[in-house]
Amino acid sequence: MKSEPIIIEKASVGDSPRIAEIEKICFSVPWSENSVKDFIENPLCVMFAAKDRGVVCGYIGLYIIADECDIANVAVVPEYRKCGIATALISHATDFAREKNVERMMLEVRASNTPAISLYKKFGFEEVGVRKNYYTQPKEDALLMDRIITKKA
Ligand SMILES: CC(C)(COP(=O)(O)OP(=O)(O)OC[C@H]1O[C@@H](n2cnc3c(N)ncnc32)[C@H](O)[C@@H]1OP(=O)(O)O)[C@@H](O)C(=O)NCCC(=O)NCCS
């Protein structure tokens, strides 16, 4: 039987409950459903969801101010990991950011989060600083990473 492709589209407020559920699975300090909803409704923010037959299996949240874009979160549910969904989400986010004339993408990541750091390095993100004890539960430093993007010719 032919499997359905994973679709990436802008998340809507209706996706908030499922995204909040994934937050709980993936993070020790998850965003609440209201925080997700507020993010989706914030005109400076955009969230893209990866969907399998209409069900969210991953997402990426972007916060864009002028020519800078902060990746606020990216997550993929465990059953869907290691099959390129985060890669597809970051590629999609990069294309969107370029269209918005963003020149610099930034993010913070737990210093021990090897899968995420490896993912970001694949996209050319480089470590540019450390925020001491930035995270709680457990307390941990954040690595600051950034990447310059330019508009495709
Ligand atoms: C990090 C995360 C988003 C990766 O999602 P994914 O869909 O599995 O990632 P992809 O399949 O697109 O993998 C792309 C690259 O990420 C890295 N990566 C992903 N999982 C990895 C793992 N378990 N160990 C090491 N590297 C890993 C690899 O470089 C991989 O490239 P490769 O397949 O050529 O080795 C996912 O593990 C996740 O949701 N983790 C929990 C939430 C989180 O930590 N988010 C980041 C917050 S800053």
The ligand as an SDF file (V2000), in Angstrom:
LIG
                    3D

 48 50  0  0  0  0  0  0  0  0999 V2000
   16.5170   16.7600   17.6130 C   0  0  0  0  0  0  0  0  0  0  0  0
   15.3050   16.2240   16.8520 C   0  0  0  0  0  0  0  0  0  0  0  0
   14.3610   17.3820   16.5120 C   0  0  0  0  0  0  0  0  0  0  0  0
   15.7750   15.5590   15.5370 C   0  0  0  0  0  0  0  0  0  0  0  0
   14.6310   15.1770   14.7750 O   0  0  0  0  0  0  0  0  0  0  0  0
   14.7020   14.0590   13.6260 P   0  0  0  0  0  0  0  0  0  0  0  0
   13.4950   14.1980   12.7770 O   0  0  0  0  0  0  0  0  0  0  0  0
   14.9390   12.7470   14.2470 O   0  0  0  0  0  0  0  0  0  0  0  0
   16.0030   14.5110   12.8250 O   0  0  0  0  0  0  0  0  0  0  0  0
   16.4340   14.0520   11.3390 P   0  0  0  0  0  0  0  0  0  0  0  0
   15.9490   12.6630   11.0780 O   0  0  0  0  0  0  0  0  0  0  0  0
   16.0460   15.0920   10.3700 O   0  0  0  0  0  0  0  0  0  0  0  0
   18.0090   13.9880   11.5250 O   0  0  0  0  0  0  0  0  0  0  0  0
   18.8610   14.9890   10.9810 C   0  0  0  0  0  0  0  0  0  0  0  0
   20.2040   14.9530   11.6790 C   0  0  0  0  0  0  0  0  0  0  0  0
   20.0540   15.2070   13.0750 O   0  0  0  0  0  0  0  0  0  0  0  0
   21.0710   14.5090   13.8000 C   0  0  0  0  0  0  0  0  0  0  0  0
   20.4360   13.5280   14.6740 N   0  0  0  0  0  0  0  0  0  0  0  0
   19.1220   13.2360   14.7570 C   0  0  0  0  0  0  0  0  0  0  0  0
   18.9190   12.3060   15.7220 N   0  0  0  0  0  0  0  0  0  0  0  0
   20.1380   12.0230   16.2360 C   0  0  0  0  0  0  0  0  0  0  0  0
   20.5910   11.1600   17.2840 C   0  0  0  0  0  0  0  0  0  0  0  0
   19.7320   10.3920   17.9710 N   0  0  0  0  0  0  0  0  0  0  0  0
   21.9040   11.1440   17.5820 N   0  0  0  0  0  0  0  0  0  0  0  0
   22.7710   11.9300   16.9150 C   0  0  0  0  0  0  0  0  0  0  0  0
   22.4100   12.7580   15.8840 N   0  0  0  0  0  0  0  0  0  0  0  0
   21.1080   12.7970   15.5760 C   0  0  0  0  0  0  0  0  0  0  0  0
   21.9340   13.8240   12.7650 C   0  0  0  0  0  0  0  0  0  0  0  0
   22.9540   14.7210   12.3720 O   0  0  0  0  0  0  0  0  0  0  0  0
   20.9490   13.6330   11.6180 C   0  0  0  0  0  0  0  0  0  0  0  0
   21.5780   13.5110   10.3910 O   0  0  0  0  0  0  0  0  0  0  0  0
   21.8830   12.0120    9.7950 P   0  0  0  0  0  0  0  0  0  0  0  0
   20.5490   11.3420    9.6900 O   0  0  0  0  0  0  0  0  0  0  0  0
   22.5380   12.2960    8.5050 O   0  0  0  0  0  0  0  0  0  0  0  0
   22.7530   11.3540   10.8290 O   0  0  0  0  0  0  0  0  0  0  0  0
   14.5460   15.1400   17.6740 C   0  0  0  0  0  0  0  0  0  0  0  0
   15.4930   14.2010   18.1700 O   0  0  0  0  0  0  0  0  0  0  0  0
   13.7550   15.6980   18.8510 C   0  0  0  0  0  0  0  0  0  0  0  0
   12.5830   16.0620   18.7050 O   0  0  0  0  0  0  0  0  0  0  0  0
   14.3540   15.7510   20.0410 N   0  0  0  0  0  0  0  0  0  0  0  0
   13.6580   16.2340   21.2530 C   0  0  0  0  0  0  0  0  0  0  0  0
   13.3810   17.7080   21.1810 C   0  0  0  0  0  0  0  0  0  0  0  0
   14.6590   18.5160   21.0470 C   0  0  0  0  0  0  0  0  0  0  0  0
   15.6610   18.2390   21.6920 O   0  0  0  0  0  0  0  0  0  0  0  0
   14.6000   19.5600   20.2120 N   0  0  0  0  0  0  0  0  0  0  0  0
   15.6870   20.4890   20.0210 C   0  0  0  0  0  0  0  0  0  0  0  0
   15.5460   21.5850   20.9990 C   0  0  0  0  0  0  0  0  0  0  0  0
   16.8070   22.8190   20.7640 S   0  0  0  0  0  0  0  0  0  0  0  0
  1  2  1  0
  2  3  1  0
  2  4  1  0
  2 36  1  0
  4  5  1  0
  5  6  1  0
  6  7  2  0
  6  8  1  0
  6  9  1  0
  9 10  1  0
 10 11  2  0
 10 12  1  0
 10 13  1  0
 13 14  1  0
 14 15  1  0
 15 16  1  0
 15 30  1  0
 16 17  1  0
 17 18  1  0
 17 28  1  0
 18 19  1  0
 18 27  1  0
 19 20  2  0
 20 21  1  0
 21 22  1  0
 21 27  2  0
 22 23  1  0
 22 24  2  0
 24 25  1  0
 25 26  2  0
 26 27  1  0
 28 29  1  0
 28 30  1  0
 30 31  1  0
 31 32  1  0
 32 33  2  0
 32 34  1  0
 32 35  1  0
 36 37  1  0
 36 38  1  0
 38 39  2  0
 38 40  1  0
 40 41  1  0
 41 42  1  0
 42 43  1  0
 43 44  2  0
 43 45  1  0
 45 46  1  0
 46 47  1  0
 47 48  1  0
M  END
$$$$
